[in-house]
């Protein structure tokens, strides 16, 4: 989806007003799950799991590399065969093994993801044999045991209840984000909230792209990120992946979900076959943490894919979850309001999944 915004008070609107807005918008939510308890998203460091401690000198000499296919990738294991890194040919996304963390969002779901995966961006795309390259050895030495924020840590800094974070200049670069301002047009069949809130709208500052154009924030979109704006915030502004100013200008990650899905950036893990229900991919076991997943939710968008999220991993019940910014929750979430965040099964998002990419 596209992205621009105004600060929300997450559920500061009364229940009756919300119901009225949803009725006006004509938006029908299938699979609405009850909220169990109040709370904010919890990110807990539960320590290093058995076997995932930093390797000693005796293990370092026994590290080994192997190759896997579909997609082509290199796997680094320690002396006991435990995976330490997975690196995909043509992609900058790297999955490293580190201390365990648990991601939970009790306001919107009972699901929890406990994982030892740390997802980071390498300075260059991976290729077979790159383990011998200077750029990789230096990068891996810096990040193999690092607890510095990775893409997951950044992503969960925008969910409901996330506290604000400021840089040295006092700019608030993270904290509870909206999806977008309320749609006040009252048009029948219209959305509850407006799209087109990009990362610079959240920040409230102009941003000059590599093609020389400048994105100018709109005041009403302050602290807002639509689905693609959220991904661009996490991967681009925070992760420093190159960003296009639109779907057509510059190089890097395009502006919209459709542009991202159809771009030549990264590796197509689940290639786009089409937009119909018959084109739903079946091999979701090929997905790994950090992959971008693309959906076809709205018939009004024609041939365009209209939603994007990021794979987080398997929850404690064995279901594959993703995080994205959504209008029903008014911001980034792994929650189930408006449809469960599972990519397996036959829920709302599982049935509308159409492709996946590893940047």
N, C-alpha and C positions, 0 to 999 in steps of 0.2 A: 504494500500500500504506500501511498505517498505520505509526506509529513510536515507541520508548522504549529503555537499554543498558548493557553492561559492557565494560570495556576489553579489546580483543582483542590478542593477539600475532599479527599476521598471519603467516603460517603458522608458529605455534609448535606446533601440534598435529601429531603424527606422521602420516605418510602412511597407516599402517594404521588409526589412529583416524578420520581423515577419511573413509576408504573405508567404515569401519563405520557412521559416522554417516549418510553418504549412503545406504547400503544400508538402514539402519533407517528413514530418512525416506521412502524410496520415490521419491526424486527422481531422475528420469532426465534426464541432460544429453545433449542432442543437439549435434553440431557442436563438440566439445571440441577446441580447438587447443592444440598443444604450446607450452610456454614456450621461447623461443629463448635468452634470456640473463637473468641477474640484473641488477637495477638498480632505481632508483626513478624516479618520474615526473619528467620533465625539462621545464621551461618556459624556453625560450631566447628572448631578445630578439636577433633577427638583424639588427636595424637597420631603417631605413626603406627600403622597396622603391622602385624607380624610379617616380617620379611621385607618391609619397605624402608628400613633405615638406610641411611647413607652407607654406601659400600666402603669397606676398609681397603687398605692397600692390597690385601691378599685377594680380594674379589676383583679389584680393578683390572688386574692382569688377565683375568679369565672372562672378561666381557666378550660377547660374540655378536656378530651381525648375521642376519638371514634375510631372505627375500620372500615376499608373498605377492600374490596376484589379485586382480579384481577388487580394488585397483592396485596397480603395481606400487609396492611400498617396501621400505626397509624397517626391520625390527631389531632393536638393541636389547640384549638380555644380559643379566649378570651371570656369575659363575654357577648359580643354581637354577638357571633357566627362567628366572622371573623377568618379565618385561619391564624395561626401563624407559623406552621411547619407541614411538611409532611415527614414521615420517613417510609421507606419500609423494611419489614422483609428481612434479609439477605444482605442488602445493606448498604454501608457507606455513600452514597450520601444523604444529607439532603437538603430540600428546605425550606428556612426560608423567612418570609415576612419582608421587610425592606423598606428603602427610595426608591422612584422611580428613575429609570435611563432610559435613552434613548440611544440605540445603533444604529448608522447609519454609512453608508459607501458610501458617495455620489459619489465617483469615479466609483463605480461598480454597484450601485443599487439605486432605489428610495425608497426601503423598509426601514422602521424604526421599531425597537422593543422597546416599552416603557413598562417597567416591574417593579414590586415590588419584584420579586423573587431574592433571593440571594442563590446561590448554594455552599454548603460547604461539606467537608469531615469530618465525625465523626471519632474518634479514634478507634471505634469498629463497627462491623455490628449491625444493629438494630434488635431487637426481641421484641415480644409483652411483655409488662411489664417493658421494659428497662427504662421507664421514672422514675422509682423508684431507678435505679442504680446510685451509686455515680459518676461513670465516665460520665454518661450523664448529670446529674444535674450540674456538674462542667463545662462541655463543653458548655452546653446551656446557662448558666449564663454568660460565656465569650463572646459568639458570637450572642446572640439573638438581641442585639442592635448595634453590631459592624459594622463599615464601613471599616474595614480592607479588603484588596483585597480578593474577592472570586474567584471561578473558572472562572466566566464570565469576571471579571476585568482582570484576568491573560490572558485569551484567546485573548481579544481584544488589548493586548499590543504587538501583533505580526503582526497586519494587516498593509496594505499599509499606510505609513506615520507615523506610531507609533514611538514616540521618543525613543532613547536608554535609558535603565535603568541599573545602575551599583550597585553592592553590595559593602560592605565595603572594600573588597580587590581589587576593581576596575574592577571586571569581569562584562562584559556586559551580563546580563541574560535575557533581553527583548528588544524589538524594532523591526521595520520592518523586517520581515523574508522572505526569498526566499522559493520556493518549492524545488528547486534543481538546479544544474548546467545545462546549455544547453547541449543537446545531439548532439555532433559534429560528430557522426559516419556516418551520412548521409544514414543509412540503411532504405530501403523502408518499410513503415509501422511502423517505430520506433516512440517513443514518443518525444515530443518537449523538455521535460526536464527529467533528470534522477531522479529516485527514490532512496531510501535507505539513506536518510539524517535523522539521529536520533537526539535527543536533544543534545547529547554531540558534534555532528558535529557543531550545531549552536553555542554552548558555546566555542568550540575550545579547550577543555580540556579533558584529559582521565577521564573515570568514571568507578569505580569499583562496580560491581553488587553484590547482595547478594550471588550468587553462586560462587563468587571469581574471575570470569572472568572480564576483563577490556575492555571497549569500547574505541577504539583509534580514534580520529577525523581525517578526511581527509581534507587537506587544501582547496581543491576545493569545499568543501561542507560547508565552513564557513558561518554562519548566515542562514543556510537552514534547513527546516523542511518539510518532506513529510507528507502525511495525518496522518499516525500512529505516526510518530515522533512528530508531533504537539500535538496530544492527550497525548503522553507520557511526553512531556514538561509540559503541563498544569496540568495534573493529577498527574504525577509522580514527576518530578524534582521540580515543584512549589508546588503541593498539597501534596507531600510525600506519594502517594499511591505506594506500593511496585512494582518494575519493574523487569521483567525477562530480561535476556541478549539476549534471542532469543524467538522463539515460543516453544522451547523444554526444556530450561534449567532454573532452578530456580523456584521461586514462585512469583505470582503477575500478573501484566499486561503484556501480551505477546508483541512481537516486531511488528507484522504486523496486518493489519485490519482483515485478515482471522483468525489469531491466537486469537485475542481479541474476535471476534464473536463466535468462537467455544470453548472458554475456559469456565471453571466452575466458573470463577470470577463473583461475583454479581448475579443479578437476570435477567432472560430473560423476558423482558416485552413484546416483540414481538418475540416469539420463531422462530428460523430458520427452515423453512419447506423445503427449497430447493433453487436452484439458478435460476430457469426459471422464465419467466414473470408470469406464473400461480401461482408462489409462493410468489408474492407480498402480504405483510400483509395489511389487510383492517382496523384494529382497531387502527388507529393512535391516536385516542382520548385518549388512555391509556398512551401516551407519556407525559413526564413532563420535565421541564428544567433540563439540566444536563445529560439526557440520551444519551448514545452512539448509533448512528444509522449506519447501515452497508449496503453497496451497492454492486451490481454486475454490473460493467460498461463495462468490456472488455472481449470478448470471448476468447482472447488469454490466460487468466489466468485459463482456465479450470474450475474446481470445486471450485476454491478459490474465496472468496469474496475479493474485491480489493479496497474498499474505506471506510473510516470511518470519521464521524463528530460528533458534539455535538449539541443537541437540545438547542436552545436559547429561543424560545417561539413564541407567535403569534405577527405578525407585526400589524401595525395600520390599515391594510386592512383585518385582520382576517385570514391571512395565516400562517401556522406553518413553521418557519425557522430554519435552522441549520447553524453552522459554521464549515468549514473544510479547510485544506490546499490543493490547487489545482494548477496544472501546468499552466492553461490558464491565471490566474491572477498572477501566480508566488508567491504563498504564501497563508496564512490564509485569509478567506473572508466569508462574507455572501452575496456576490455579485451574479450577474446573467450572467456574462460573461462565456460562455460555458455551460449554463443551469441555470435556476432560482433555488434559494436555498430553494424552497418550498417542503415540504413533502406531501402536499395535492395536489389534482388536477392530471393532467397527464403530467407534465413537465418531463424533462430528469431525474432528481434525484428522483422525486416521483415515476416514473415508474420503477426505478432500485433499490428502497429500498427493502431489504430482511429480516432484523431483527433489533432488538434493545435490549440494555442491560442497566441495572441500576447498577452501581458498588457499 
